[in-house]
Amino acid sequence: MKKNLPDNIDTLLDQYFNDLDGDQPSAIYEMVINTLEKPLLLYIMNKTEGNQSKAAKMLGLNRNTLRKKLKQYNLDN
């Protein structure tokens, strides 16, 4: 895989469209966000050893927003 995120997303989306085999895609934005957001949150929470303040700062989110997202993905243990 390529080394930068945008190129990897392009490659993965190209594969997604190829796999559709002519079918019409729908809700791509939501699919991509949901696919990427949970692993991103897990990675950052591990990187910050569970420190929500540090994680929120790294992500550029308000701490309350981070908490809401952690709860959304059942990562708020």
DRENTORKOL-3810 file (N, C-alpha, C; in nm, 4 decimals):
REM DRENTORKOL-3810
@n.u->0.0825; n.v->-0.1190; n.w->0.0000; ca.u->0.0000; ca.v->0.0000; ca.w->0.0000; c.u->0.0871; c.v->0.1255; c.w->0.0000
@n.u->0.0297; n.v->0.2328; n.w->-0.0478; ca.u->0.1032; ca.v->0.3587; ca.w->-0.0523; c.u->0.1199; c.v->0.4140; c.w->0.0884
@n.u->0.2100; n.v->0.5097; n.w->0.1025; ca.u->0.2473; ca.v->0.5576; ca.w->0.2350; c.u->0.1633; c.v->0.6725; c.w->0.2885
@n.u->0.0788; n.v->0.7339; n.w->0.2077; ca.u->0.0010; ca.v->0.8444; ca.w->0.2636; c.u->-0.1478; c.v->0.8125; c.w->0.2597
@n.u->-0.2180; n.v->0.8659; n.w->0.3556; ca.u->-0.3590; ca.v->0.8349; ca.w->0.3753; c.u->-0.4467; c.v->0.8656; c.w->0.2537
@n.u->-0.4353; n.v->0.9838; n.w->0.1934; ca.u->-0.5215; ca.v->1.0111; ca.w->0.0773; c.u->-0.5057; c.v->0.9099; c.w->-0.0363
@n.u->-0.3817; n.v->0.8681; n.w->-0.0638; ca.u->-0.3612; ca.v->0.7702; ca.w->-0.1707; c.u->-0.4208; c.v->0.6351; c.w->-0.1339
@n.u->-0.4123; n.v->0.5980; n.w->-0.0077; ca.u->-0.4724; ca.v->0.4721; ca.w->0.0352; c.u->-0.6236; c.v->0.4776; c.w->0.0247
@n.u->-0.6818; n.v->0.5894; n.w->0.0600; ca.u->-0.8269; ca.v->0.6035; ca.w->0.0489; c.u->-0.8681; c.v->0.5945; c.w->-0.0975
@n.u->-0.7933; n.v->0.6611; n.w->-0.1842; ca.u->-0.8225; ca.v->0.6524; ca.w->-0.3274; c.u->-0.8187; c.v->0.5074; c.w->-0.3751
@n.u->-0.7172; n.v->0.4356; n.w->-0.3357; ca.u->-0.7024; ca.v->0.2955; ca.w->-0.3759; c.u->-0.8181; c.v->0.2112; c.w->-0.3242
@n.u->-0.8543; n.v->0.2305; n.w->-0.1964; ca.u->-0.9640; ca.v->0.1538; ca.w->-0.1380; c.u->-1.0983; c.v->0.1887; c.w->-0.2013
@n.u->-1.1208; n.v->0.3161; n.w->-0.2300; ca.u->-1.2452; ca.v->0.3555; ca.w->-0.2963; c.u->-1.2512; c.v->0.3019; c.w->-0.4391
@n.u->-1.1376; n.v->0.3025; n.w->-0.5078; ca.u->-1.1341; ca.v->0.2428; ca.w->-0.6420; c.u->-1.1756; c.v->0.0960; c.w->-0.6344
@n.u->-1.1237; n.v->0.0247; n.w->-0.5363; ca.u->-1.1591; ca.v->-0.1158; ca.w->-0.5191; c.u->-1.3075; c.v->-0.1309; c.w->-0.4869
@n.u->-1.3602; n.v->-0.0446; n.w->-0.4007; ca.u->-1.5021; ca.v->-0.0471; ca.w->-0.3657; c.u->-1.5891; c.v->-0.0321; c.w->-0.4906
@n.u->-1.5559; n.v->0.0669; n.w->-0.5740; ca.u->-1.6339; ca.v->0.0889; ca.w->-0.6949; c.u->-1.6201; c.v->-0.0273; c.w->-0.7929
@n.u->-1.5001; n.v->-0.0841; n.w->-0.8018; ca.u->-1.4819; ca.v->-0.2018; ca.w->-0.8869; c.u->-1.5661; c.v->-0.3189; c.w->-0.8372
@n.u->-1.5715; n.v->-0.3367; n.w->-0.7053; ca.u->-1.6487; ca.v->-0.4467; ca.w->-0.6469; c.u->-1.7985; c.v->-0.4297; c.w->-0.6675
@n.u->-1.8454; n.v->-0.3065; n.w->-0.6865; ca.u->-1.9876; ca.v->-0.2825; ca.w->-0.7104; c.u->-2.0330; c.v->-0.3425; c.w->-0.8431
@n.u->-1.9389; n.v->-0.3568; n.w->-0.9341; ca.u->-1.9668; ca.v->-0.4198; ca.w->-1.0636; c.u->-2.0887; c.v->-0.3576; c.w->-1.1323
@n.u->-2.0919; n.v->-0.2236; n.w->-1.1338; ca.u->-2.1988; ca.v->-0.1530; ca.w->-1.2029; c.u->-2.3177; c.v->-0.1155; c.w->-1.1165
@n.u->-2.3290; n.v->-0.1754; n.w->-0.9971; ca.u->-2.4381; ca.v->-0.1364; ca.w->-0.9080; c.u->-2.4194; c.v->0.0084; c.w->-0.8639
@n.u->-2.5294; n.v->0.0742; n.w->-0.8307; ca.u->-2.5256; ca.v->0.2144; ca.w->-0.7889; c.u->-2.4868; c.v->0.2245; c.w->-0.6413
@n.u->-2.3823; n.v->0.3005; n.w->-0.6078; ca.u->-2.3440; ca.v->0.3169; ca.w->-0.4668; c.u->-2.4404; c.v->0.4106; c.w->-0.3949
@n.u->-2.4447; n.v->0.3977; n.w->-0.2634; ca.u->-2.5239; ca.v->0.4912; ca.w->-0.1836; c.u->-2.4601; c.v->0.5072; c.w->-0.0466
@n.u->-2.4829; n.v->0.6223; n.w->0.0144; ca.u->-2.4336; ca.v->0.6539; ca.w->0.1496; c.u->-2.2831; c.v->0.6320; c.w->0.1644
@n.u->-2.2075; n.v->0.6719; n.w->0.0644; ca.u->-2.0620; ca.v->0.6518; ca.w->0.0677; c.u->-1.9979; c.v->0.7319; c.w->0.1800
@n.u->-2.0412; n.v->0.8557; n.w->0.1986; ca.u->-1.9821; ca.v->0.9394; ca.w->0.3028; c.u->-1.9938; c.v->0.8708; c.w->0.4381
@n.u->-2.1141; n.v->0.8290; n.w->0.4738; ca.u->-2.1372; ca.v->0.7634; ca.w->0.6026; c.u->-2.0561; c.v->0.6345; c.w->0.6152
@n.u->-2.0491; n.v->0.5568; n.w->0.5073; ca.u->-1.9723; ca.v->0.4325; ca.w->0.5087; c.u->-1.8241; c.v->0.4598; c.w->0.5378
@n.u->-1.7680; n.v->0.5580; n.w->0.4685; ca.u->-1.6255; ca.v->0.5883; ca.w->0.4865; c.u->-1.5988; c.v->0.6409; c.w->0.6272
@n.u->-1.6808; n.v->0.7331; n.w->0.6743; ca.u->-1.6613; ca.v->0.7895; ca.w->0.8081; c.u->-1.6708; c.v->0.6800; c.w->0.9139
@n.u->-1.7739; n.v->0.5977; n.w->0.9047; ca.u->-1.7909; ca.v->0.4909; ca.w->1.0035; c.u->-1.6798; c.v->0.3878; c.w->0.9969
@n.u->-1.6276; n.v->0.3633; n.w->0.8786; ca.u->-1.5196; ca.v->0.2667; ca.w->0.8621; c.u->-1.3888; c.v->0.3179; c.w->0.9216
@n.u->-1.3635; n.v->0.4466; n.w->0.9075; ca.u->-1.2363; ca.v->0.5040; ca.w->0.9531; c.u->-1.2387; c.v->0.5557; c.w->1.0968
@n.u->-1.3530; n.v->0.6029; n.w->1.1417; ca.u->-1.3578; ca.v->0.6730; ca.w->1.2702; c.u->-1.3256; c.v->0.5814; c.w->1.3889
@n.u->-1.3847; n.v->0.4635; n.w->1.3944; ca.u->-1.3617; ca.v->0.3755; ca.w->1.5086; c.u->-1.2141; c.v->0.3340; c.w->1.5207
@n.u->-1.1506; n.v->0.2865; n.w->1.4125; ca.u->-1.0083; ca.v->0.2517; ca.w->1.4260; c.u->-0.9207; c.v->0.3723; c.w->1.4603
@n.u->-0.9578; n.v->0.4903; n.w->1.4094; ca.u->-0.8835; ca.v->0.6114; ca.w->1.4431; c.u->-0.8945; c.v->0.6401; c.w->1.5921
@n.u->-1.0162; n.v->0.6334; n.w->1.6453; ca.u->-1.0360; ca.v->0.6579; ca.w->1.7886; c.u->-0.9598; c.v->0.5552; c.w->1.8723
@n.u->-0.9668; n.v->0.4287; n.w->1.8339; ca.u->-0.8933; ca.v->0.3235; ca.w->1.9064; c.u->-0.7434; c.v->0.3509; c.w->1.9061
@n.u->-0.6913; n.v->0.3860; n.w->1.7897; ca.u->-0.5476; ca.v->0.4123; ca.w->1.7772; c.u->-0.5044; c.v->0.5282; c.w->1.8666
@n.u->-0.5786; n.v->0.6384; n.w->1.8596; ca.u->-0.5423; ca.v->0.7568; ca.w->1.9375; c.u->-0.5598; c.v->0.7315; c.w->2.0870
@n.u->-0.6650; n.v->0.6607; n.w->2.1258; ca.u->-0.6831; ca.v->0.6300; ca.w->2.2680; c.u->-0.5690; c.v->0.5413; c.w->2.3191
@n.u->-0.5243; n.v->0.4474; n.w->2.2380; ca.u->-0.4089; ca.v->0.3649; ca.w->2.2764; c.u->-0.2819; c.v->0.4491; c.w->2.2820
@n.u->-0.2652; n.v->0.5351; n.w->2.1842; ca.u->-0.1458; ca.v->0.6218; ca.w->2.1772; c.u->-0.1372; c.v->0.7128; c.w->2.3002
@n.u->-0.2515; n.v->0.7588; n.w->2.3499; ca.u->-0.2541; ca.v->0.8494; ca.w->2.4650; c.u->-0.2787; c.v->0.7739; c.w->2.5963
@n.u->-0.2717; n.v->0.6395; n.w->2.5886; ca.u->-0.2907; ca.v->0.5533; ca.w->2.7058; c.u->-0.4227; c.v->0.5839; c.w->2.7770
@n.u->-0.5271; n.v->0.6105; n.w->2.6968; ca.u->-0.6607; ca.v->0.6327; ca.w->2.7514; c.u->-0.6879; c.v->0.7724; c.w->2.8030
@n.u->-0.5937; n.v->0.8622; n.w->2.7875; ca.u->-0.6112; ca.v->0.9991; ca.w->2.8353; c.u->-0.6992; c.v->1.0766; c.w->2.7367
@n.u->-0.8235; n.v->1.0996; n.w->2.7773; ca.u->-0.9193; ca.v->1.1642; ca.w->2.6874; c.u->-0.8826; c.v->1.3084; c.w->2.6558
@n.u->-0.8242; n.v->1.3777; n.w->2.7503; ca.u->-0.7837; ca.v->1.5167; ca.w->2.7244; c.u->-0.6771; c.v->1.5225; c.w->2.6162
@n.u->-0.5761; n.v->1.4365; n.w->2.6273; ca.u->-0.4695; ca.v->1.4318; ca.w->2.5260; c.u->-0.5256; c.v->1.3863; c.w->2.3918
@n.u->-0.6125; n.v->1.2853; n.w->2.3955; ca.u->-0.6710; ca.v->1.2329; ca.w->2.2715; c.u->-0.7540; c.v->1.3397; c.w->2.2016
@n.u->-0.8357; n.v->1.4100; n.w->2.2777; ca.u->-0.9188; ca.v->1.5153; ca.w->2.2200; c.u->-0.8312; c.v->1.6225; c.w->2.1551
@n.u->-0.7243; n.v->1.6599; n.w->2.2226; ca.u->-0.6335; ca.v->1.7614; ca.w->2.1677; c.u->-0.5685; c.v->1.7124; c.w->2.0385
@n.u->-0.5217; n.v->1.5861; n.w->2.0392; ca.u->-0.4598; ca.v->1.5292; ca.w->1.9185; c.u->-0.5570; c.v->1.5272; c.w->1.8014
@n.u->-0.6810; n.v->1.4933; n.w->1.8313; ca.u->-0.7820; ca.v->1.4810; ca.w->1.7267; c.u->-0.8414; c.v->1.6152; c.w->1.6854
@n.u->-0.8180; n.v->1.7176; n.w->1.7656; ca.u->-0.8760; ca.v->1.8483; ca.w->1.7374; c.u->-1.0246; c.v->1.8525; c.w->1.7696
@n.u->-1.0628; n.v->1.7742; n.w->1.8714; ca.u->-1.2023; ca.v->1.7669; ca.w->1.9135; c.u->-1.2187; c.v->1.8228; c.w->2.0533
@n.u->-1.3387; n.v->1.8665; n.w->2.0825; ca.u->-1.3766; ca.v->1.9007; ca.w->2.2183; c.u->-1.3847; c.v->1.7696; c.w->2.2970
@n.u->-1.3489; n.v->1.7712; n.w->2.4247; ca.u->-1.3517; ca.v->1.6486; ca.w->2.5050; c.u->-1.4908; c.v->1.5865; c.w->2.5115
@n.u->-1.5933; n.v->1.6681; n.w->2.5187; ca.u->-1.7299; ca.v->1.6150; ca.w->2.5202; c.u->-1.7645; c.v->1.5464; c.w->2.3882
@n.u->-1.7174; n.v->1.6022; n.w->2.2781; ca.u->-1.7396; ca.v->1.5396; ca.w->2.1474; c.u->-1.6687; c.v->1.4055; c.w->2.1419
@n.u->-1.5458; n.v->1.4009; n.w->2.1918; ca.u->-1.4719; ca.v->1.2745; ca.w->2.1956; c.u->-1.5475; c.v->1.1718; c.w->2.2787
@n.u->-1.5942; n.v->1.2107; n.w->2.3935; ca.u->-1.6698; ca.v->1.1179; ca.w->2.4794; c.u->-1.7922; c.v->1.0633; c.w->2.4076
@n.u->-1.8626; n.v->1.1517; n.w->2.3360; ca.u->-1.9819; ca.v->1.1095; ca.w->2.2629; c.u->-1.9456; c.v->1.0076; c.w->2.1546
@n.u->-1.8350; n.v->1.0322; n.w->2.0853; ca.u->-1.7910; ca.v->0.9400; ca.w->1.9809; c.u->-1.7444; c.v->0.8069; c.w->2.0406
@n.u->-1.6759; n.v->0.8112; n.w->2.1532; ca.u->-1.6335; ca.v->0.6876; ca.w->2.2189; c.u->-1.7546; c.v->0.6048; c.w->2.2599
@n.u->-1.8558; n.v->0.6722; n.w->2.3102; ca.u->-1.9786; ca.v->0.6028; ca.w->2.3495; c.u->-2.0493; c.v->0.5449; c.w->2.2272
@n.u->-2.0523; n.v->0.6215; n.w->2.1189; ca.u->-2.1171; ca.v->0.5778; ca.w->1.9946; c.u->-2.0601; c.v->0.4442; c.w->1.9464
@n.u->-1.9288; n.v->0.4255; n.w->1.9622; ca.u->-1.8619; ca.v->0.3042; ca.w->1.9155; c.u->-1.8360; c.v->0.2041; c.w->2.0287
@n.u->-1.9009; n.v->0.2264; n.w->2.1428; ca.u->-1.8834; ca.v->0.1394; ca.w->2.2604; c.u->-1.7375; c.v->0.1269; c.w->2.3023
@n.u->-1.6663; n.v->0.2386; n.w->2.2984; ca.u->-1.5254; ca.v->0.2425; ca.w->2.3370; c.u->-1.5070; c.v->0.3178; c.w->2.4678
@n.u->-1.6150; n.v->0.3396; n.w->2.5403; ca.u->-1.6107; ca.v->0.4235; ca.w->2.6600; c.u->-1.5914; c.v->0.3446; c.w->2.7883
@n.u->-1.5357; n.v->0.2270; n.w->2.7790; ca.u->-1.5155; ca.v->0.1426; ca.w->2.8978; c.u->-1.4109; c.v->0.2044; c.w->2.9873
END
